Amino acid sequence: MNMKTKDLNHIALHVENLNLSMEFYGEHLGLEEIARPDFDFPGAWFRLGKLQELHLIAGRNAEVNSSTRGNHFALGVEDMDETEAYLAGRGIEHTPRQTRPDGAFQIYIEDPDGYWIEFCQNPA
């Protein structure tokens, strides 16, 4: 018998300053904050796409190990031109657009803690 996974449920990031991270993901990136269970430690949850979530966990005091070719997470987008314009309109710097060998477009941004986030548009 094999284990059968359904989907990627959530991404959890350990953050140093919860309020700063909530502002970045909520106000700057426009992610919808969603209800979070009453844990005994501070954090916040945001919707990623239709079914996935981003869980921010406060209290990080260790160095972040993230890079565009190492630890990062990727969000699929419908239109890279619109994504780049959205980020520019909010003053969020991003890497130059790259094209993967399969034709997908990629750009990266860095959050306040130093986590790298990829925005990816798959080929049509």
C-alpha positions as CSV (number, residue, x, y, z in Angstrom):
1,M,0.0,0.0,0.0
2,N,1.3,3.5,-0.9
3,M,0.7,6.7,0.9
4,K,-1.5,9.0,-1.2
5,T,-1.1,12.8,-0.8
6,K,-3.8,15.1,-2.0
7,D,-2.1,18.5,-2.3
8,L,0.2,21.0,-0.7
9,N,-1.7,22.1,2.4
10,H,0.4,25.0,3.7
11,I,3.8,26.6,3.9
12,A,5.0,27.7,7.4
13,L,7.6,30.4,7.8
14,H,9.2,31.3,11.1
15,V,9.3,35.1,11.3
16,E,11.1,37.6,13.5
17,N,8.6,40.4,13.5
18,L,5.0,39.1,13.1
19,N,3.5,42.6,12.5
20,L,6.0,43.4,9.8
21,S,5.5,40.1,8.0
22,M,1.7,40.4,8.3
23,E,1.9,43.8,6.7
24,F,4.1,42.5,3.9
25,Y,2.0,39.5,3.0
26,G,-1.4,41.1,3.7
27,E,-1.1,44.7,2.6
28,H,1.8,44.6,0.1
29,L,1.2,41.2,-1.5
30,G,-2.6,41.4,-1.1
31,L,-3.0,37.9,0.5
32,E,-6.2,37.3,2.4
33,E,-5.7,36.8,6.1
34,I,-7.8,33.8,7.3
35,A,-8.8,32.5,10.7
36,R,-6.2,30.7,12.8
37,P,-6.8,28.3,15.6
38,D,-6.1,29.6,19.1
39,F,-2.6,28.2,19.5
40,D,-0.5,29.1,22.5
41,F,2.0,31.0,20.4
42,P,1.6,34.0,18.1
43,G,1.2,33.7,14.4
44,A,-1.1,34.5,11.4
45,W,-2.5,32.6,8.5
46,F,-3.1,33.7,4.9
47,R,-4.7,32.2,1.9
48,L,-2.5,31.1,-1.0
49,G,-4.5,30.4,-4.2
50,K,-7.7,28.3,-3.7
51,L,-6.7,25.7,-1.1
52,Q,-3.2,26.4,0.2
53,E,-2.2,28.5,3.1
54,L,0.7,30.4,4.4
55,H,1.3,30.1,8.2
56,L,3.5,32.7,9.8
57,I,4.9,31.7,13.2
58,A,6.4,34.4,15.4
59,G,9.6,34.2,17.4
60,R,12.3,33.5,14.9
61,N,15.8,34.3,16.2
62,A,17.8,32.0,14.0
63,E,19.3,32.9,10.6
64,V,17.1,32.3,7.5
65,N,18.5,29.9,4.9
66,S,16.8,30.9,1.7
67,S,17.9,31.7,-1.9
68,T,16.5,31.6,-5.4
69,R,18.2,28.3,-6.1
70,G,17.9,26.9,-2.7
71,N,15.1,27.1,-0.1
72,H,12.2,29.1,-1.4
73,F,8.6,28.7,-2.3
74,A,6.8,29.5,-5.6
75,L,3.4,31.0,-6.3
76,G,1.9,30.4,-9.7
77,V,0.5,33.6,-11.5
78,E,-1.7,34.0,-14.5
79,D,0.1,37.0,-16.1
80,M,3.7,37.9,-15.4
81,D,3.4,41.4,-16.9
82,E,0.5,42.1,-14.4
83,T,2.5,40.6,-11.5
84,E,5.6,42.7,-12.3
85,A,3.4,45.9,-12.6
86,Y,1.7,45.0,-9.3
87,L,5.0,44.6,-7.5
88,A,6.4,47.8,-9.0
89,G,3.3,49.8,-8.0
90,R,3.9,48.8,-4.4
91,G,7.7,49.4,-4.5
92,I,8.6,45.8,-4.1
93,E,11.8,45.0,-5.9
94,H,12.1,41.8,-7.9
95,T,14.7,40.0,-9.9
96,P,14.8,40.4,-13.6
97,R,12.5,38.0,-15.4
98,Q,14.0,34.7,-16.4
99,T,12.7,32.0,-18.7
100,R,13.1,28.4,-17.6
101,P,14.1,25.8,-20.2
102,D,10.4,24.7,-20.3
103,G,9.3,28.2,-21.2
104,A,7.9,29.2,-17.8
105,F,8.6,32.8,-16.6
106,Q,10.1,33.4,-13.2
107,I,10.8,36.4,-10.9
108,Y,11.8,36.4,-7.3
109,I,11.2,38.8,-4.3
110,E,12.6,38.7,-0.8
111,D,10.4,39.1,2.3
112,P,11.3,41.1,5.4
113,D,13.0,38.0,7.0
114,G,15.0,37.1,3.9
115,Y,12.8,34.3,2.6
116,W,12.8,34.2,-1.2
117,I,9.5,33.9,-3.0
118,E,9.2,32.9,-6.7
119,F,6.4,34.0,-8.9
120,C,6.0,31.6,-11.8
121,Q,3.9,31.7,-15.0
122,N,3.8,28.4,-16.8
123,P,3.9,28.4,-20.6
124,A,0.5,28.6,-22.3
